Amino acid sequence: MLFVVIAMLVVLVVAGLVVVYVAYPHRGEEVPAAPWLGDAMTRATVAAPVLEQEYDDSRPL
């Protein structure tokens, strides 16, 4: 039972971080209550690897 409670708390924290990221740093704004959190999220975003999308012009649309 304790595992389920801890897992649900972790899920809620991660979901809250995603909402804060989408609401502020993703749009280039500063997080009002915790600017350090926005800075940390921006640094993590820049450090994360990104897959480049490849376009194939020979394929018909």
C-alpha positions, 0 to 999 in steps of 0.5 A, a space after each residue: 500500500 505504501 508503494 502505491 502512495 509513493 508512486 502516486 506522489 511521484 506521478 503527481 510531482 512529475 505532472 506538476 513539473 511538466 505543467 510548470 515547464 509548459 506554462 513558463 520556461 517553454 514560452 520563454 517566461 520566468 516562473 513567478 514563485 521560483 525563478 531557480 526552478 525555471 533556470 533548472 528546467 531550461 538547463 535540463 532542456 538544453 542538455 537533453 539530446 534531441 533527435 533531428 527530424 529527417 525529411 525525404 524529398 523524394 517521397 510524394 506527399 
